[in-house]
């Protein structure tokens, strides 16, 4: 099955069979706009109250923001991108050792989103890695390229610390104790998707990933500094392009933070589009609740006499529902509203 990987074959002037979206489900790239007001937050600002207020405003309006001066070095970011590309350029027989289309497998190389289930494929290969605790998973990570384990594990440690720091700021922005969200989520799992989007002969007809929200708590995305591809749905109506900024990371809220905030914060719809001229790489790091964590709106955020927007559930229950559906179906949180 590894011969399905897009990174192992040469691509002609037309899309292969099975990648073309129906006419009513195409990117409409001419309608996408650039938004100069996308929140950009300087985490090194000495005014911590202002940083928290800016994060709070971004979470309520956009559902995502970009951060600079986040503490992860430019050198490390460049190494992560370089070793990721090096991996996808390995010979097919080397990549075949890691290929799997089993969604529950914690370390695997695959393509599209869920090739067992979907009828139209996405223009993407990806390497999925579970990252916490590192000592449990790193031995099974790729040994080729030779520097892969060292570089990616260093990044995983740093991005986890950054994510926990952001969760503290998000808690404070909601008017909760700084450690509230971290405590609710429990001993958080962490995993990563190294996404590879080859040059695409007909980018108007397909997606790298169609619109979706993230089922986890928090996503930190390292984007290709030279090629745009991430797009976010603003106010449920307008797709906006998120252009890469030097040494910036993109942070977006997952479904669990929308639930904890009782709907005040937005788990934003986003998608990845592809490029006719250039390949593109991105590295998404996900902080996830432990499976047994009970997720629901914080009591402090429910007004007197009001019903919570979402019922309580375990993350395990949520994640199973998410993977049983198509990626671009209605928001999975809709299944957990009220007392359903």
PEWOMO-V119457 format. One record per pair of residues at least 12 apart in sequence whose C-alpha atoms are under 10 Angstrom apart, sorted by the first residue. I is the first residue (numbers start at 1). J is the second residue. Records with the same first field share a line. If there is no record, write none. Layout:
BEGIN
I->J / J
END
This chain:
BEGIN
1->96 / 99 / 100 / 101 / 110
2->92 / 93 / 95 / 96 / 97 / 98 / 99 / 100 / 101 / 109 / 110 / 111
3->92 / 93 / 95 / 96 / 99
4->99 / 110 / 111 / 112 / 115 / 125
5->88 / 92 / 95 / 96 / 99 / 109 / 110 / 111 / 112 / 123 / 124 / 125 / 126
6->88 / 110 / 111 / 112 / 122 / 123 / 124 / 125 / 126 / 196 / 197 / 198 / 199 / 200
7->88 / 89 / 90 / 91 / 92 / 95 / 111 / 124 / 125 / 126 / 196 / 197 / 198 / 199
8->88 / 89 / 90 / 91 / 92 / 93 / 95 / 96 / 125
9->92
10->198 / 199
11->198 / 199 / 200 / 201
12->200 / 201 / 202
13->200 / 201 / 202 / 276
14->200 / 201 / 202 / 203
15->123 / 200 / 201 / 202 / 203 / 205 / 206
16->121 / 201 / 202
17->120 / 121
18->118 / 119 / 120 / 121 / 122 / 206
19->112 / 119 / 120 / 121 / 122 / 123 / 202 / 205 / 206 / 207
20->120 / 121 / 122 / 123 / 202 / 203 / 204 / 205 / 206 / 207
21->119 / 120 / 121 / 122 / 204 / 205 / 206 / 207
22->120 / 205 / 206
23->205
25->205 / 206 / 207 / 210
26->203 / 204 / 205 / 206 / 207 / 210
27->203 / 204 / 205 / 206 / 207 / 210 / 211 / 231 / 239 / 271 / 272 / 273 / 274
28->203 / 204 / 205 / 239
29->203 / 204 / 205 / 239 / 241 / 273
30->204
31->238 / 239 / 240
32->231 / 232 / 233 / 238 / 239 / 240 / 241
33->231 / 238 / 239 / 240 / 241 / 242
34->231 / 239 / 240 / 241 / 242 / 243
35->234 / 239 / 240 / 241 / 242 / 243
36->240 / 241 / 242 / 243
37->62
38->58 / 61 / 62 / 64 / 65 / 66 / 240 / 241 / 242 / 243
39->54 / 55 / 57 / 58 / 59 / 61 / 62 / 63 / 64 / 65 / 66 / 67 / 250
40->54 / 55 / 58 / 64 / 65 / 66 / 67 / 68 / 245 / 248 / 249 / 250
41->54 / 55 / 58 / 65 / 66 / 67 / 68 / 69 / 70 / 248
42->54 / 66 / 67 / 68 / 69 / 70 / 248
43->55 / 67 / 68 / 69 / 70 / 71 / 166
44->67 / 68 / 69 / 70 / 71
45->68 / 69
48->169
49->169 / 172 / 173
51->169 / 173
52->166 / 168 / 169 / 170 / 171 / 172 / 173 / 174
53->169 / 170 / 172 / 173 / 174
54->169 / 173
55->67 / 166 / 169 / 170 / 172 / 173
56->169 / 170 / 171 / 172 / 173 / 174 / 175 / 264 / 265
57->173 / 265
58->252 / 265 / 266
59->170 / 173 / 174 / 251 / 252 / 253 / 257 / 258 / 264 / 265 / 266 / 267 / 268
60->174 / 258 / 261 / 263 / 264 / 265 / 266 / 267
61->234 / 235 / 264 / 265 / 266 / 268
62->232 / 233 / 234 / 235 / 252 / 253 / 265 / 266 / 267 / 268 / 269
63->232 / 233 / 234 / 235 / 251 / 252 / 253 / 254 / 258 / 264 / 265 / 266 / 267 / 268 / 269
64->218 / 219 / 220 / 232 / 250 / 251 / 252 / 253 / 254 / 265 / 266 / 267 / 268 / 269 / 270
65->220 / 242 / 248 / 249 / 250 / 251 / 252 / 253
66->220 / 221 / 242 / 244 / 245 / 248 / 249 / 250 / 251 / 252
67->220 / 245 / 247 / 248 / 249 / 250 / 251
68->245 / 246 / 247 / 248 / 249 / 250
69->247 / 248 / 249
70->158 / 159 / 162 / 166 / 247 / 248 / 249
71->158 / 159 / 161 / 162
72->155 / 158 / 159 / 162 / 247 / 248 / 249
73->155 / 158 / 247
74->246 / 247 / 248
75->247
76->151 / 152 / 154 / 155 / 158
77->151 / 152 / 155 / 222 / 223 / 224 / 247 / 248 / 249 / 283
78->222 / 224 / 225 / 247
79->147 / 148 / 151 / 152 / 155
80->147 / 148 / 150 / 151 / 152 / 153 / 154 / 155 / 194 / 222 / 282 / 283
81->151 / 152 / 194 / 222 / 223 / 224 / 225 / 280 / 281 / 282 / 283
82->148 / 151 / 281
83->144 / 145 / 146 / 147 / 148 / 149 / 151 / 152
84->127 / 145 / 148 / 151 / 152 / 194 / 195 / 196 / 281 / 282 / 283
85->145 / 194 / 195 / 196 / 279 / 280 / 281 / 282
86->144 / 145 / 148
87->127 / 142 / 143 / 144 / 145 / 146 / 148 / 194 / 196
88->109 / 125 / 126 / 127 / 145 / 194 / 195 / 196 / 198 / 281
89->145
90->144 / 145
94->142 / 144
95->108 / 109 / 110 / 127 / 142 / 144
96->108 / 109 / 110
97->109 / 142
98->110 / 127 / 128 / 140 / 141 / 142
99->111 / 126 / 127
101->113 / 114 / 115 / 116
102->114 / 115 / 116
103->115 / 116 / 128 / 323
104->323
105->128 / 129 / 130
106->128 / 129 / 130 / 131 / 137 / 140 / 191
107->127 / 128 / 129 / 130 / 131 / 137 / 138 / 140 / 141 / 142 / 191 / 192 / 193
108->126 / 127 / 128 / 129 / 130 / 140 / 141 / 142 / 193
109->125 / 126 / 127 / 128 / 129 / 142 / 193 / 194
110->124 / 125 / 126 / 127 / 128 / 195
111->123 / 124 / 125 / 126 / 127 / 195 / 196 / 197
112->124 / 125 / 126 / 195 / 197 / 207 / 208 / 209
113->125 / 126 / 208 / 209 / 210 / 326 / 327
114->323 / 326 / 327
117->324 / 325 / 326
118->325 / 326 / 327
119->326
120->206 / 207
121->206 / 207 / 208 / 209 / 210
122->197 / 206 / 207 / 208 / 209 / 210 / 272 / 273 / 274
123->196 / 197 / 198 / 199 / 200 / 203 / 206 / 207 / 208 / 209 / 210 / 272 / 273 / 274
124->195 / 196 / 197 / 198 / 200 / 207 / 208 / 209 / 272 / 273 / 274 / 280 / 281
125->193 / 194 / 195 / 196 / 197 / 198 / 208 / 281
126->192 / 193 / 194 / 195 / 196 / 197 / 281 / 282 / 283
127->141 / 142 / 192 / 193 / 194 / 195 / 196 / 283
128->141 / 191 / 192 / 193 / 194 / 195 / 284
129->141 / 142 / 152 / 190 / 191 / 192 / 193 / 194 / 285
130->156 / 189 / 190 / 191 / 192 / 193 / 285 / 286
131->152 / 153 / 156 / 157 / 160 / 189 / 190 / 191 / 192 / 285 / 286 / 287
132->153 / 156 / 157 / 160 / 187 / 188 / 189 / 190 / 191 / 287
133->157 / 187 / 188 / 189 / 190
134->153 / 154 / 156 / 157 / 190
135->153
137->153
138->150 / 152 / 153
141->153
152->192
155->285
156->190 / 191 / 192 / 285
157->190
159->190 / 220 / 221 / 285 / 286 / 287
160->188 / 189 / 190 / 191 / 220 / 285 / 286 / 287
162->220
163->217 / 218 / 219 / 220 / 251 / 285 / 286 / 287
164->179 / 181 / 182 / 188 / 218 / 287
165->178 / 179 / 182
166->178 / 218 / 251
167->179 / 180 / 181 / 182 / 217 / 218 / 257 / 287
168->180 / 181 / 182
169->181
170->253 / 257 / 261 / 265
171->257 / 260 / 261
174->260 / 261 / 264 / 265 / 298 / 300 / 301
175->300 / 301
176->261 / 298 / 299 / 300 / 301
180->298
181->217 / 256 / 257 / 260 / 261 / 289 / 295 / 298
182->217 / 289
183->289 / 293
184->260 / 289 / 290 / 293 / 294 / 295 / 296 / 298
185->217 / 256 / 257 / 260 / 287 / 288 / 289 / 290 / 291 / 292 / 293 / 294 / 295 / 315
186->288 / 289 / 290 / 291 / 292 / 293 / 294
187->288 / 289 / 290 / 291 / 292 / 293
188->217 / 286 / 287 / 288 / 289 / 290 / 291 / 293
189->216 / 286 / 287 / 288 / 289 / 290 / 291
190->216 / 218 / 219 / 285 / 286 / 287 / 288 / 289 / 290
191->219 / 284 / 285 / 286 / 287 / 288
192->219 / 220 / 221 / 283 / 284 / 285 / 286 / 287
193->221 / 282 / 283 / 284 / 285 / 286
194->221 / 222 / 281 / 282 / 283 / 284 / 285
195->208 / 223 / 280 / 281 / 282 / 283 / 284
196->208 / 279 / 280 / 281 / 282 / 283
197->209 / 229 / 272 / 273 / 274 / 275 / 278 / 279 / 280 / 281 / 282
198->274 / 275 / 276 / 277 / 278 / 279 / 280 / 281
199->274 / 275 / 276 / 277 / 278 / 279 / 280
200->273 / 274 / 275 / 276 / 277 / 278 / 279
201->274 / 275 / 276 / 277
202->274 / 275 / 276
203->273 / 274 / 275 / 276 / 277
204->273 / 274 / 275 / 276
205->273 / 274
206->272 / 273 / 274
207->229 / 271 / 272 / 273 / 274 / 275
208->229 / 230 / 271 / 272 / 273 / 274 / 275 / 280
209->229 / 230 / 270 / 271 / 272 / 273 / 274 / 327 / 328
210->269 / 270 / 271 / 272 / 273 / 327 / 328
211->231 / 232 / 233 / 268 / 269 / 270 / 271 / 272 / 273 / 327 / 328 / 329
212->232 / 233 / 267 / 268 / 269 / 270 / 271 / 272 / 326 / 327 / 328 / 329 / 330 / 331 / 332
213->252 / 253 / 254 / 255 / 266 / 267 / 268 / 269 / 270 / 271 / 322 / 327 / 328 / 329 / 330 / 331 / 332 / 333
214->252 / 253 / 254 / 255 / 256 / 267 / 268 / 269 / 270 / 286 / 322 / 327 / 331 / 332
215->253 / 254 / 255 / 256 / 257 / 267 / 286 / 288 / 289 / 315 / 318 / 319 / 321 / 322 / 323 / 331 / 332 / 333
216->253 / 254 / 255 / 256 / 257 / 267 / 286 / 287 / 288 / 289 / 315 / 318 / 319
217->252 / 253 / 254 / 255 / 256 / 257 / 258 / 259 / 260 / 267 / 286 / 287 / 288 / 289
218->251 / 252 / 253 / 254 / 255 / 256 / 257 / 267 / 285 / 286 / 287 / 288 / 289
219->250 / 251 / 252 / 253 / 254 / 284 / 285 / 286 / 287 / 288
220->249 / 250 / 251 / 252 / 253 / 283 / 284 / 285 / 286 / 287
221->248 / 249 / 250 / 251 / 252 / 282 / 283 / 284 / 285 / 286
222->244 / 247 / 248 / 249 / 250 / 251 / 281 / 282 / 283 / 284 / 285
223->242 / 243 / 244 / 245 / 246 / 247 / 248 / 249 / 250 / 280 / 281 / 282 / 283 / 284
224->243 / 244 / 245 / 246 / 279 / 280 / 281 / 282 / 283
225->243 / 244 / 245 / 246 / 247 / 248 / 280 / 281 / 282
226->243 / 244 / 245 / 246 / 278 / 279 / 280 / 281
227->243 / 244 / 274 / 275 / 277 / 278 / 279 / 280 / 281 / 282
228->241 / 242 / 243 / 244 / 245 / 272 / 273 / 274 / 275 / 278 / 280 / 281
229->241 / 242 / 243 / 244 / 271 / 272 / 273 / 274 / 275 / 280 / 281 / 282
230->242 / 243 / 244 / 250 / 270 / 271 / 272 / 273 / 274 / 282
231->243 / 269 / 270 / 271 / 272 / 273
232->252 / 268 / 269 / 270 / 271 / 272
233->268 / 269 / 270 / 271
234->268 / 269 / 270
235->268 / 269
236->268 / 269
239->269 / 270 / 271
240->270
241->270 / 271 / 272 / 273
249->284
250->284
251->284 / 285
252->266 / 267 / 268 / 269 / 270 / 286
253->265 / 266 / 267 / 268 / 269
254->266 / 267 / 268 / 269 / 286 / 287 / 288
255->267 / 268 / 318 / 331 / 332 / 333
256->288 / 289 / 295 / 296 / 297 / 315 / 318 / 333
257->295 / 296 / 297
258->296 / 297 / 310 / 333
259->295 / 296 / 297 / 298 / 308 / 309 / 310 / 311 / 312 / 333 / 336 / 337
260->295 / 296 / 297 / 298 / 299 / 301 / 309 / 310 / 312
261->296 / 297 / 298 / 299 / 300 / 301 / 302 / 309 / 310
262->296 / 297 / 298 / 299 / 300 / 301 / 302 / 307 / 308 / 309 / 310 / 311
263->297 / 301 / 308 / 309 / 310
264->297 / 301 / 309
267->331 / 333
268->331
269->328 / 331
270->328
271->328
288->315
289->314 / 315 / 316
290->314 / 315 / 316
291->314 / 315 / 316 / 317 / 318 / 319
292->313 / 314 / 315 / 316 / 317
293->313 / 314 / 315 / 316
294->312 / 313 / 314 / 315 / 316 / 317
295->310 / 311 / 312 / 313 / 314 / 315 / 318
296->308 / 309 / 310 / 311 / 312 / 313 / 314 / 336
297->309 / 310 / 311 / 312
307->338 / 339
308->337 / 338 / 339
309->333 / 334 / 336 / 337 / 338 / 339
310->333 / 334 / 335 / 336 / 337 / 338 / 339 / 340
311->333 / 335 / 336 / 337 / 338 / 339 / 340
312->336 / 337 / 338 / 339
313->336
318->332 / 333 / 335 / 336
319->332
321->333 / 335
322->335
END
